[in-house]
Amino acid sequence: MVEVPPQPWPVGKAEQPEPLVRRILAPNPSPYTYTGTQTYLVGSEDEVAVIDPGPDDPEHIDAILEAIGDARLVAIMCTHTHRDHSPAAKPLAKKTSAPVVGCAPLAIPDDGPRSDAPFDRTYEPDRVLEDGEAMTGRGWTLRAVATPGHTSNHLCFALEESGALFTGDHVMGWSTSVVVPPDGDMGDYMKSLEKLYAREDRVYYSAHGAPIEKPRQLVRGMIGHRRQRENQIMRILGEQPHAIKEMVPRMYKGLDPRLEDAAGMSVKAHLLDLERRGLVIRSGDTWQTM
């Protein structure tokens, strides 16, 4: 189990981890969001961008507006469209006239019990950033880094002036990311991790948890962890065919019951990737090796 820091948490307070960056914690703690979603303000006293405005919560939106102060809000930027990340974009845009910029819109049908927040169907970007495109303000540049996997539309944003990378939910400071099919894709997620490992970012600021001061070390460990899970699945199925619900207790010892659905979805994401690679097959709810 991940240890949650003691309360009170700094909900609604603008903290400044480095000169061009401030963060504000939203009041939405849960087993899937840790202490809550962290909204980031990037820029100077003159021009700022907001990254992941968070849930449509009046208290949180007011905290963002207070932190912006007299600066011009250049853009409201979203890494992806889970409902703990993007819903505040629309009301914040209405209050400030700032454009919504970042990931593409996404709405998909459900595929069984969800282990993560559902998608935000109100999200309507004014500009979608492709991989490598940038949003700029006075003294700062945020460049999009496409990182599909957690969701198919996930982006990270690189602050070129400081070497910081805002990683949304792709790499988090408290837990591994949940990959939920049908939109979440384990093969894409692994490729995106390899993409980040090849970069030289100084620090990661994720939407949940503490800053990541040794990002390449963490990403290397995450890649290794996912490969271990894959090997674990192959060993279990090598014994005999199994359903996912039979595999989860063996793979996740001492798991919080509230996270069982999340674990099952991650196992399913691995199995779908292994199936595409011709290593496993399924019959109904049962999976087996080739």
C-alpha atoms as one frame of an Amber mdcrd trajectory, in Angstrom:
protein
   0.000   0.000   0.000   1.159   3.530  -0.790   1.492   5.687   2.305  -0.620
   8.831   2.052   1.001  11.896   3.655  -0.698  13.176   6.803  -3.368  15.822
   6.563  -3.874  18.702   6.297  -2.943  18.720   2.610  -2.279  22.103   0.938
  -5.657  22.176  -0.841  -6.200  25.411  -2.753  -2.789  26.880  -1.870  -0.418
  27.979  -4.645   2.971  26.392  -3.920   6.045  27.272  -6.004   8.504  24.417
  -6.609  10.590  26.508  -9.047  10.541  30.067 -10.479   8.240  29.461 -13.457
   6.007  26.842 -11.821   3.228  26.909  -9.226   0.875  24.082  -8.259  -2.570
  24.010  -6.678  -4.069  20.858  -5.159  -7.729  20.190  -5.955 -10.110  18.930
  -3.236 -10.667  15.503  -4.821  -8.665  12.849  -2.900  -9.487   9.202  -3.645
  -7.823   5.789  -4.051  -7.227   6.771  -7.692  -6.148  10.397  -7.264  -4.055
  10.133  -4.067  -4.348  13.481  -2.216  -6.033  15.018  -5.283  -5.308  16.369
  -8.746  -2.518  18.943  -8.997  -3.126  21.872 -11.321   0.001  23.693 -12.503
   0.462  27.349 -13.418   3.431  27.976 -15.691   4.800  31.419 -16.467   5.632
  34.819 -15.070   3.664  37.620 -13.485   2.639  38.775 -16.982   1.534  35.641
 -18.848   0.705  32.158 -17.596  -0.686  28.835 -18.764  -2.728  26.441 -16.655
  -1.985  22.709 -16.996  -4.706  20.222 -16.027  -7.302  22.595 -14.530  -8.857
  19.629 -12.724 -12.447  18.879 -11.694 -15.288  21.357 -12.186 -15.224  22.424
  -8.557 -15.989  26.099  -7.790 -13.575  26.152  -4.844 -10.726  24.875  -7.025
 -11.533  27.214  -9.923 -11.533  30.181  -7.531  -8.118  29.084  -6.212  -6.758
  28.976  -9.771  -8.131  32.445 -10.553  -6.652  33.841  -7.351  -3.245  32.410
  -8.244  -3.450  33.852 -11.777  -4.146  37.288 -10.324  -3.513  40.094 -12.823
  -1.549  37.937 -15.258  -2.963  37.132 -18.680  -4.027  33.516 -18.981  -2.573
  32.486 -22.350  -3.888  28.923 -22.447  -5.711  26.232 -20.485  -3.787  23.054
 -21.293  -4.981  19.480 -20.684  -2.836  16.344 -20.694  -5.894  14.093 -21.171
  -9.614  14.017 -20.574 -10.265  11.951 -17.484 -12.763  13.783 -15.324 -10.295
  14.672 -12.606  -8.178  16.582 -15.152 -10.133  18.540 -17.770 -13.706  19.466
 -16.680 -12.642  22.787 -15.134 -11.339  23.887 -18.545 -14.748  24.953 -19.797
 -15.805  27.162 -16.836 -12.281  28.569 -16.526 -12.304  29.489 -20.219 -15.680
  31.149 -19.778 -14.379  33.270 -16.903 -11.088  34.270 -18.577 -11.675  33.987
 -22.366  -8.483  31.912 -22.564  -8.323  29.167 -25.223  -8.354  25.479 -24.304
  -5.245  23.883 -25.809  -3.668  20.436 -25.635  -4.944  16.911 -26.057  -7.590
  15.843 -28.526 -11.167  15.254 -27.343 -12.104  11.693 -26.516 -15.324   9.915
 -25.630 -15.619   6.145 -25.679 -18.237   3.658 -24.490 -17.598   1.939 -21.176
 -16.110  -1.547 -21.214 -17.122  -3.002 -17.895 -16.330  -1.707 -14.384 -14.101
   1.382 -14.593 -11.052   1.630 -12.429 -10.378   5.264 -13.203 -12.402   8.438
 -13.539 -14.604   8.331 -16.669 -13.923  10.549 -19.611 -14.927  14.201 -19.748
 -17.459  14.534 -22.554 -17.680  18.334 -22.159 -14.084  18.888 -23.284 -13.890
  21.037 -26.436 -10.360  22.247 -27.264  -9.784  25.359 -29.337  -6.446  23.927
 -30.483  -5.121  20.377 -30.432  -1.357  20.094 -30.050   0.431  17.442 -32.082
   3.661  15.848 -30.903   6.376  18.523 -30.891   4.079  21.532 -31.209   4.480
  24.331 -28.674   2.511  26.891 -26.714   4.487  29.987 -25.767   4.215  32.957
 -23.447   6.536  35.675 -22.218   9.599  33.818 -20.955   8.300  30.252 -21.332
   7.703  27.524 -23.897   5.612  24.400 -23.341   6.164  21.712 -25.969   3.825
  18.750 -26.397   5.214  15.235 -26.006   2.709  12.617 -27.200   2.508   9.767
 -24.672  -0.449   7.509 -25.504  -1.103   4.495 -23.306  -2.889   5.576 -20.126
  -5.314   7.091 -22.633  -4.957   7.316 -26.391  -4.971  11.135 -26.299  -2.438
  11.637 -23.491   0.159  14.393 -23.795   3.000  15.522 -21.571   4.262  19.120
 -21.698   7.965  20.011 -21.589   8.957  23.387 -20.112  11.998  24.124 -22.239
  13.381  26.916 -20.065  13.841  24.729 -16.987  13.934  21.102 -18.159  10.722
  20.205 -16.331   8.172  17.806 -17.804   4.514  17.845 -16.775   3.539  14.192
 -17.017  -0.175  14.152 -16.188  -1.023  10.531 -15.369   1.546   8.891 -17.642
   4.214   8.914 -14.912   3.018   9.774 -11.407   4.765  10.603  -8.172   2.864
   8.112  -6.033   1.839   5.041  -8.078   2.049   3.364 -11.434  -0.506   4.520
 -13.981  -3.641   2.481 -14.613  -4.048   1.328 -18.227  -7.725   0.648 -18.881
  -8.860  -0.961 -22.156 -10.387  -0.353 -24.616  -8.848   3.131 -24.874  -5.841
   2.458 -22.648  -3.242   0.388 -24.467  -0.333  -1.379 -22.778   1.748  -1.605
 -25.955   1.434   2.143 -26.508   2.108   2.789 -22.837   5.384   0.884 -22.940
   6.487   2.714 -26.109   5.700   6.020 -24.430   7.783   5.052 -21.392  10.691
   4.205 -23.694  10.206   7.596 -25.365  10.489   9.409 -22.028  13.485   7.310
 -20.994  15.329   8.552 -24.096  14.792  12.171 -23.019  16.915  14.225 -20.600
  14.256  15.979 -18.530  15.464  17.334 -15.188  12.314  16.800 -13.128   8.776
  15.476 -13.607   5.716  17.226 -12.216   2.843  14.752 -12.281  -0.838  15.362
 -11.640  -0.694  13.242  -8.482   2.089  12.969  -5.957   5.461  14.572  -5.285
   7.882  15.896  -7.916  10.070  13.191  -9.444  13.681  14.306  -9.039  15.294
  11.300 -10.752  12.961  10.791 -13.708  15.011   8.427 -15.874  15.671   6.168
 -12.890  11.951   5.994 -12.134  10.998   5.350 -15.761  13.569   2.562 -16.005
  12.022   0.988 -12.916   8.513   1.350 -14.348   9.526  -0.378 -17.566  11.078
  -3.185 -15.522   7.958  -3.454 -13.361   5.680  -3.835 -16.385   7.957  -6.485
 -17.880   7.888  -8.370 -14.584   4.072  -8.282 -14.632   4.107  -9.624 -18.169
   6.457 -12.448 -17.173   4.263 -13.181 -14.149   1.213 -13.520 -16.390   3.056
 -15.869 -18.732   4.175 -18.054 -15.806   0.635 -18.283 -14.385  -0.884 -19.125
 -17.758   1.931 -21.584 -18.375   0.576 -23.657 -15.488  -2.978 -23.796 -16.835
  -5.627 -21.483 -18.358  -6.969 -18.772 -16.039  -9.587 -16.048 -15.964  -8.475
 -12.550 -14.988 -10.397 -12.688 -11.696  -8.338 -15.763 -10.748  -5.052 -14.092
 -11.664  -5.457 -10.852  -9.720  -5.184 -12.350  -6.173  -2.038 -14.223  -7.168
  -0.413 -11.197  -8.779  -1.398  -8.502  -6.252  -0.846  -9.751  -2.707  -2.500
  -7.689   0.022  -4.311  -5.486  -2.487  -6.767  -2.896  -1.179 -10.191  -4.294
  -2.221 -11.075  -0.868  -3.630  -8.309  -1.323  -6.209  -9.242  -4.813  -7.425
 -11.013  -3.508 -10.522  -7.988  -1.364 -11.374  -5.677  -4.366 -11.035  -7.973
  -6.462 -13.212  -7.947  -3.810 -15.926  -4.150  -3.650 -15.883  -3.973  -7.439
 -16.229  -6.424  -7.242 -19.117  -4.303  -4.549 -20.797  -1.250  -6.812 -20.552
  -3.214  -9.779 -21.922  -4.512  -7.812 -24.901  -0.951  -6.742 -25.705   0.298
 -10.327 -25.384  -2.584 -11.496 -27.592  -1.610  -9.008 -30.329   1.922 -10.339
 -30.162   0.707 -13.921 -30.593   1.770 -15.115 -27.145  -1.638 -15.845 -25.581
  -5.151 -16.698 -26.756  -8.546 -16.492 -25.067 -11.701 -18.513 -25.005 -14.534
 -16.604 -23.350 -13.201 -15.313 -20.044 -10.288 -17.768 -19.976  -6.767 -17.025
 -21.217  -3.935 -19.429 -22.028  -0.505 -19.438 -23.628  -0.045 -20.356 -27.266
